[in-house]
Amino acid sequence: MWPRDASELNADLNAIQTMMLSLCDGVYRIEMFQNTPATFHGRPEKSECLSAELRELGRPDAGGRVR
């Protein structure tokens, strides 16, 4: 997760989000949203792998869009 106004990721703040959507009458609705800390207890290589993936995607802008 990119901290606001940060130039580097903080792996301690990494999280995995899950969202389930439904399409009803042409409108998408969020049915479930879960935010889980990505602590990867005892597996630091998993944490670094997630951070590397996020760095590759790029830092989001103020509107949440990836640059």
C-alpha positions, 0 to 999 in steps of 0.5 A, spaced: 500 500 500 502 506 498 502 511 503 500 518 502 505 523 499 511 517 500 516 516 495 517 509 497 513 503 499 513 501 507 512 493 507 509 494 514 503 497 511 502 492 505 495 489 505 490 485 500 484 488 498 478 483 496 472 486 493 465 482 490 461 486 485 454 485 483 451 488 477 444 489 478 439 493 473 445 496 470 449 498 476 455 495 479 454 494 487 459 493 492 457 486 496 463 485 500 470 489 501 475 486 506 482 489 507 487 484 510 494 486 513 499 482 509 503 480 514 506 474 511 508 471 518 515 468 518 515 469 510 519 475 509 520 473 502 512 473 500 512 481 503 518 483 498 514 479 493 508 483 494 512 490 495 516 488 488 509 487 484 506 494 487 512 498 485 512 495 478 505 497 477 507 504 479 505 509 484 497 511 484 496 519 483 491 523 488 485 520 485 487 513 486 489 511 479 496 508 477 500 512 473 
